[in-house]
């Protein structure tokens, strides 16, 4: 979780320039990502315990990759990186720790 937020914090100035927005908007996207990841990390771990861990791990990687798609606007970045990738990251983290 720290790695994800650190990577985005380092690139704030470039993201502000690329999206033509303010620093606070990018910080809100980063915060939303951290909140989504924190909110769903336990649920993702429980799903991994109930279902086959290996199969779930690859499904989680797919969700994570979907969220990493190129974002042409700030709203797509918010939806893709913060919400979708946050969900995938929450599920991937526990699956990796369990291996």
ABEGO torsion letter per residue (X at the ends): XAAAAAAAAAAAAAAAAAAGBBAAAAAAAAAAAAAAAAAAAAAAAAAAAABBAAAAAAAAAAAAAAAABBBABAAAAAAAAAAAAAAAAAAAAAAAAAX
